[in-house]
């Protein structure tokens, strides 16, 4: 499917909205008017689409009556929910994997009731105490998947296939997110996993921002996208300033608007279109007014998209992205 510049679905993530209200009560148990308030705030910045991030609200754990109330809240706020992101509930977590799998199935059912078209999930786990204590959590080492463990790899393949079969019942896509120190921690590993899963409704969320922000050596961002974009069916976009000093070995990163950071999203989006990408974009940003920066990012993204519907060029129509010589 192709869209015009204004039609293309660009959703706001809800990362900046905590799962607790100011009085300490849970968003999960809140009066629906609180949901309307949050969703209306998102809409006031120009978004008509929201990525329902489950760190804010777990619709898979709502009763049918409360789920219906949430749907009415989206109508009242004037937004739609085309995508839903499950965060830090890895289905291969060594302790919680099966519980997370059951939760993901429940969430998928609830998402289908809201006519969600993309379920985004990852293999990253809950933040450690050290990560939570840092200004930027990615500066501390988190949990990691074992490298070369065939049983863990097969468990990931089998469980995501299971979810894919469930999602296919509702014509829903499953997108798995690039994330450091997981089986999706490199472009090559992510592509191998997708190829092993081998289901038409499973693709990659090429969120290379998760890797660019690391205070360690990384793959070339353009090469990561060149490998993953042919498999992309949904894209969480965010950017970071990144500075490397080879003399001292120091690496510093911090969040940046899409147009200003280390990743050249003009080149990246144009290449994605050449490779046939037609999925939902989701704007994420950490720190400061994350929603406000996401709203600016939406405007920037739209400026990169075609003004009128057109058939995307075949993948061979353009040369792969190459980093400029520095």
C-alpha positions in Angstrom: 0.0 0.0 0.0 1.2 3.5 -0.7 0.2 6.8 1.0 0.3 10.5 0.3 2.6 12.6 2.5 -0.3 13.6 4.8 -1.9 10.1 4.8 1.1 8.2 5.9 0.5 6.8 9.4 3.0 8.3 11.9 2.3 7.5 15.5 3.4 9.0 18.8 4.9 6.7 21.3 3.8 7.0 24.9 7.2 6.6 26.5 7.1 9.9 28.3 3.8 9.0 30.1 4.4 6.9 33.2 2.2 4.1 34.3 1.4 5.9 37.6 -0.5 9.1 38.2 0.7 11.9 40.4 -1.2 10.6 43.4 0.6 7.2 43.0 -2.4 5.3 41.7 -2.0 3.2 38.5 -3.1 4.3 35.0 -4.3 0.7 34.7 -7.0 1.4 37.4 -7.7 5.0 36.5 -11.0 6.5 35.5 -11.3 6.6 31.7 -11.3 10.4 31.8 -7.6 10.1 32.7 -7.0 8.1 29.5 -8.9 10.7 27.5 -6.7 13.5 29.1 -3.4 11.8 28.1 -4.6 10.9 24.6 -6.0 14.4 24.1 -2.6 15.9 25.0 -1.0 13.7 22.4 -3.6 14.8 19.8 -3.1 18.5 20.7 0.5 18.3 19.3 -0.8 17.2 15.9 -0.8 13.4 16.2 -3.9 11.5 15.0 -2.2 8.1 15.5 -0.9 6.7 18.8 1.4 3.7 19.4 -0.1 2.2 22.5 3.1 1.6 24.6 2.3 -0.8 27.3 4.5 0.8 29.9 1.6 3.3 30.1 -1.4 1.0 29.9 -1.6 -2.8 29.5 -4.7 -3.4 27.5 -4.1 -7.1 27.7 -4.9 -6.9 31.4 -8.1 -4.9 31.1 -11.5 -6.5 31.5 -13.7 -6.5 28.4 -15.7 -3.6 29.9 -12.6 -1.6 30.6 -11.2 -2.3 27.2 -14.4 -1.0 25.7 -14.1 2.1 27.8 -10.6 2.6 26.5 -11.8 2.4 22.9 -14.3 5.1 23.7 -11.5 7.2 25.2 -9.6 7.0 21.9 -12.7 8.2 20.1 -13.2 11.0 22.5 -9.6 12.1 22.1 -9.8 11.8 18.3 -6.9 9.3 17.9 -6.5 5.8 16.4 -4.3 3.0 17.6 -2.7 1.5 14.5 0.2 -0.1 16.5 1.0 -1.4 19.9 4.4 -1.9 21.5 5.1 -4.5 24.2 8.1 -3.3 26.2 10.7 -5.3 28.1 8.7 -8.6 28.2 10.9 -11.0 26.4 9.3 -14.3 25.5 12.7 -16.0 26.1 13.4 -14.4 29.4 15.0 -17.3 31.4 12.6 -16.8 34.3 9.5 -15.0 32.9 9.5 -16.1 29.3 6.4 -18.2 29.4 4.5 -15.6 31.5 5.5 -13.0 29.0 4.4 -15.2 26.1 1.0 -15.6 27.7 0.8 -11.8 28.3 1.7 -11.1 24.7 -1.1 -13.4 23.5 -3.6 -11.6 25.8 -2.4 -8.3 24.5 -2.7 -9.4 20.9 -6.4 -10.4 21.5 -7.1 -7.0 23.0 -5.2 -5.2 20.2 -7.3 -7.0 17.7 -10.5 -5.7 19.3 -9.1 -2.2 18.8 -8.2 -3.0 15.1 -4.5 -2.6 15.7 -2.5 -3.6 12.6 1.0 -4.0 14.0 2.2 -5.6 17.2 5.8 -4.6 18.0 7.8 -6.6 20.5 11.4 -7.2 21.5 13.7 -9.5 23.4 15.0 -6.9 25.8 14.3 -7.4 29.5 13.4 -5.3 32.5 15.9 -2.5 33.3 18.3 -3.4 36.1 18.6 -1.4 39.3 21.9 0.1 37.9 20.2 1.1 34.7 17.3 2.7 36.6 19.8 4.8 38.6 21.5 6.3 35.6 20.6 9.6 33.8 20.5 7.5 30.6 19.8 3.9 31.2 21.7 2.7 28.1 25.0 3.8 29.8 24.8 0.8 32.1 25.0 -2.9 31.1 21.6 -4.6 31.0 20.6 -8.3 30.7 21.8 -10.1 27.6 20.8 -13.2 25.6 23.3 -16.0 25.5 25.4 -16.0 22.3 25.4 -19.3 20.3 22.8 -21.1 22.5 20.8 -23.1 20.0 18.0 -23.9 22.4 17.4 -20.2 23.3 17.5 -19.3 19.6 15.0 -22.1 18.8 12.8 -21.0 21.6 12.7 -17.5 20.1 11.8 -18.9 16.7 9.1 -21.1 18.0 7.5 -18.6 20.3 7.5 -15.8 17.8 6.0 -18.2 15.2 3.3 -19.0 17.7 2.5 -15.3 18.1 2.6 -14.8 14.3 0.0 -17.6 13.8 -2.2 -15.9 16.3 -1.7 -12.5 14.8 -2.5 -13.8 11.3 -6.0 -14.7 12.5 -6.5 -10.9 12.6 -4.4 -9.9 9.6 -2.0 -8.3 12.1 1.8 -7.9 11.5 4.4 -8.7 14.1 7.5 -6.6 14.2 10.6 -7.5 16.2 12.8 -4.7 17.5 16.6 -4.3 17.0 18.1 -4.0 20.5 21.5 -4.5 21.9 22.7 -7.7 23.6 19.7 -9.6 22.4 19.3 -12.1 19.6 18.3 -8.9 17.7 21.4 -7.0 18.8 23.0 -6.9 15.3 21.6 -6.4 11.8 22.9 -9.8 10.7 21.5 -11.7 13.7 18.1 -9.9 13.3 17.9 -10.9 9.7 18.9 -14.5 10.5 16.2 -14.7 13.1 13.5 -13.4 10.8 14.6 -15.8 8.1 14.4 -18.7 10.6 11.0 -17.6 11.8 9.9 -17.5 8.1 6.4 -16.2 8.5 5.0 -13.6 6.0 3.5 -11.4 8.8 6.8 -11.2 10.8 9.3 -8.4 10.0 11.9 -6.2 11.6 11.5 -2.9 13.4 14.9 -1.4 12.4 15.2 0.9 15.4 18.9 1.6 15.0 18.7 4.4 17.5 18.8 1.7 20.2 22.3 0.8 19.0 23.6 4.3 18.0 23.2 5.5 21.5 25.5 2.9 23.1 28.7 4.1 24.6 30.7 1.4 22.7 31.8 0.8 19.1 28.8 0.1 16.8 28.1 -1.1 13.3 27.8 1.6 10.6 24.3 2.9 10.8 23.8 2.9 7.0 25.0 -0.7 6.7 22.6 -1.8 9.5 19.7 -0.2 7.6 20.8 -1.7 4.3 20.5 -5.2 5.8 17.3 -4.7 7.8 15.1 -2.4 5.7 14.2 -5.1 3.2 12.6 -6.9 6.1 11.1 -3.9 7.8 7.3 -3.8 8.4 7.2 -1.0 11.1 9.8 1.5 12.2 10.3 3.2 15.6 12.5 6.3 14.8 14.6 8.3 17.1 18.0 10.0 16.9 21.0 10.7 19.0 24.0 13.0 19.0 27.1 10.8 19.1 30.7 11.8 19.6 33.7 9.4 19.5 37.3 10.3 20.5 39.7 7.7 19.2 42.6 9.2 21.2 40.9 8.7 24.5 38.4 6.0 23.6 35.5 8.1 25.0 32.1 7.8 23.4 29.3 10.2 24.4 25.7 10.1 23.2 22.5 11.9 24.0 19.0 12.2 22.5 18.5 14.5 19.5 15.7 15.5 17.2 15.6 13.4 14.0 16.9 16.1 11.7 19.9 17.0 13.9 21.4 13.7 15.1 24.0 11.2 14.0 21.7 9.2 11.8 20.8 10.9 8.5 17.1 10.2 8.3 16.7 12.0 5.0 18.9 9.3 3.4 17.5 6.6 5.5 13.8 7.2 4.7 14.5 7.7 1.0 16.4 4.4 0.9 13.5 2.7 2.8 11.0 3.9 0.2 13.3 2.7 -2.6 13.3 -0.8 -0.9 9.5 -0.8 -0.7 8.8 0.2 3.0 5.2 1.2 3.5 4.8 0.6 7.2 3.9 2.7 10.2 6.4 5.1 11.6 6.5 5.6 15.4 8.2 8.7 16.9 10.1 8.1 20.1 12.2 10.5 22.1 13.8 10.3 25.6 14.4 13.3 27.9 12.9 16.8 28.1 9.6 17.3 26.3 9.6 14.0 24.5 6.1 14.5 23.1 7.0 18.0 21.8 10.2 16.7 20.1 8.2 13.8 18.6 5.7 16.3 17.2 8.6 18.2 15.5 9.9 14.8 14.3 6.6 14.0 12.7 6.7 17.2 10.7 10.2 16.4 9.5 9.3 12.9 8.5 6.3 14.1 6.5 8.6 16.4 4.6 10.6 13.3 3.5 7.6 11.4 2.2 6.1 11.5 -1.3 3.5 14.1 -1.9 1.3 11.7 -3.8 0.9 7.9 -3.9 3.4 6.1 -6.1 4.7 2.7 -6.6 8.0 2.3 -4.7 11.0 1.6 -6.8 12.4 -1.9 -6.8 15.3 -2.6 -4.4 17.8 -2.6 -7.3 16.9 0.9 -8.5 19.3 2.8 -6.2 22.7 2.2 -4.9 23.0 1.2 -1.2 23.6 4.0 1.3 27.2 4.7 2.0 28.6 6.8 4.8 30.2 10.0 3.7 34.0 10.2 4.0 35.0 12.0 7.2 
